[in-house]
Structure formats: structure tokens, C-alpha cells
Amino acid sequence: MILPSEQEKWRKIFADQGDVVTFTQAVKGTNIRELMPSELHARGLITRLDRMLLCMIVGIPNTGKSTLINSLRSFGYKESKQSSPGKVANTGALPGVTKHVSTIQFHFKPPSFLVDTPGIVKMNLNVMDGLKLALTGAIKDSLVDPIILAEFLVHMMSVLNCTDYLKDHSLPSDCQDLDEILNAVGQKHSLFDKSKRSMNGKIETEISLSKAAKFLIAEYRSGKLCRYTLDDPVARTI
């Protein structure tokens, strides 16, 4: 979801805190090599290659931790000249797929292991952070009304000046009327409630605002709506 232009801003923020960042795309295997033991050693992140390496995967739910593990393991086995291991960590589009802590070997030179952990969310979330997590799928969809989430998404897209999706639905770029937007989305993508017969015998269909809201949210999560992080790197430094 993050644009290359934004990566450097976040890299600097973490560097100022003494942390080293590697941006990856686990599905495509982008930059996975940088997380192999030999590369970590070359970058000065580990001091030796003659002892066992133990790493932990930690993060909020549904952010691709298990996908990253599978990618690391596949690359590590190949680099260690071992037969392909196949997927070992279960993955899914919903949060909460990983329910238990498990240890998985991903490299042999040196013996290297990953500790896979369930997603964690802090208890004292404010409303804004909660909505951001829900919008990215880190909180189960059943816990948040899709209409409320779509309203938050429309607001964030306006703040981020990501308005191309409005033009795609024949709406003005400054439109923020949620009903108007959802009706336009529903009409274009045929998102209707079940047809019903009126008193005069005619078949009537009505746009499903809930289906339109879910469609809009899915478009954002897939990166089709706008590739932009919801957190402001500048605000994090204040």
C-alpha cells in the first residue's frame, strides 16, 4: 500500500529511533533476500554466522506475517539448497488465522528459526486508530458497520486528495456525500438488494448501500482505489 516516495520518510523516522527498516512485498518476494542471515550479517544486524539464529514475527492482525514467513522459508530453503518446503504458515484474507505461537525453520546456514505469533492489538485504541485498523482489515469486518467504515474511507480519500475513484463513477472530485457516492458505486457495479414486486406488479430493484460500502472498502484494501498509507509520517514525529 505504501508508495516508494513515502518509504524514505518512514525509513528516516525509524532510523532516527535507531531501527533499521526493510520494505518487502512477501507475495512477490520483493527484498526477501535482504532478510537472509548472510545479508543480515553483511548489514551489521547480526554479529556471527556460526550460531543458531532465532527471529520473531510480531505485528497487528492480517498484515501478511504468515505470508512473509512462507516467503522467507521458501527463499531460505532454496539458498540452503534444500528441497522446496511448501507453505507451512496458514494464510487468509481475514484476521485471526494464526492462533498459536509456533517455531519454523527457514534457513540451514546457520540454523535459523522464525517464531510465528498471533496478531496483537493494543487495548486502549482511540477511535481514529481503530477505524484505520478496521479499514485495513486488521479488525474483523463483523465488528464494524461497513457504512461507517466507508464514510471514514471517503473522508480519508478526500484528506489524501485521492479522488480519481469519484471521476470513475461520474462524480465531481469534491463530492463527499456518502449516499451519493455509494449509490453511484452500486449503480455502476450492479450492487442491488434482492428484487421485489411492487403493489402494481412491477419488479423493483434497490441499490444496496451495504454492498456498495463493502465493495469500496475491498477496492481500497486491494490497492485499486489509492495506494497511500493512512498514517502520516510527519504527524508521528510531533
Protein Blocks (a to p, Z undefined) as FASTA:
>chain_A
ZZfklmmmmmmmmmmnopacddddfknopoklmmgmklmmmnopafbfcbccddddddde
hiommmmmmmmmmmmmmmnopacebjabdcdfbehkambdcdddfbfbdcdddddddddd
dfklcfklmmmmmmnopacfklpcfklmmmmmmmmmmmnopaklmmmnopafkbcbfklm
mmmmmmmnopacdddddfkopacddddfklmmmmmmmmmmnopmogcdfbdfklmmZZ
